[in-house]
Amino acid sequence: MDFERVKEYMIQRLKRGLAPNLYYHGVHHTIDVMRAAEEIAEAENVKGLDKIILMTAALFHDVGFLIRYKENEDISVGMCWNILPRFNYTQSEIMMIAHIIMSTTIPQNPVNKLDSIMCDADLDYLGRDDFFIIGCNLRREWKEYGNVLNVKEWYLQQIDFLSQHHYFTKTSTLRREEKKLRHLEYLSRLVNKK
């Protein structure tokens, strides 16, 4: 597996190929998810081959946005099968990566530790200080793709999402859950004022 080479190749491809109106799902999101996955993996003591598999899944998890906006996870998996053999990934490694990517489909459904780390990394921002900025970017992106919500509708959607979401790893629960719940409480107060 040549992760560094495939990373360089895919980041450049994402920079060139993603639509400029992907305010949330741009290359910055992929880089952010990779950073979060690496931090969680380190805290969860994931090393070696498993870490490379996880980091490759983080790199590829949203490459389907190069092709289409909705239901892009299967496109991401297809791209893994097309691209990763050129970088010396085996079929069994690609199968693991594909499984991790598919676990991020909402509602998330992780069945093992690597899936859990990936799911938590993908939604790491829910419990961070930049939650509202990233949320504004997602709302703006949705508007571009036909899902127009006024501010109150957006807040209600966020309240529903945060209420149903939970982190899967001990690391993310400890690092992010408390702040996520504060965001939920703040949004609830905003909606009740209107």
C-alpha angles and dihedrals in degrees: 000000000000101000096166092055095046090046092054091046096048097043089054091046091050092048091052100037111036117098112256091233093065090106092165105024096047125123088275088067092053091050091047093050091048090052092049092046091052093049093047092045091053092050091046091049096243110158144157120012093359091056092050090049090050094047091049090052089050090050093050102033095101103024087110086079085076086071108027142354105227127055091003099154093089089050089052089052092049090052090052089056091048099044111028098064087064087061095050099262114151125227092254091051091049090049090055091048091048091051092051092050093050091051089067093065109118117280086045115228112186117176101180142027097272092049090049093051091048093049091049092047091050091056098029091121092067088081099037136093092251093059095111095045092049090045091055089052091051092049090049090049092049090052090054089053097048103267100117117181127173116229096267092047089049092051091049090050090050091048090052092047095047091046092056098039124094132172117243104205126069088230096057093041090055095042103038115016099081094051091043089056090050089054089050092050092049093050090049090053091049092052093047091053093056 
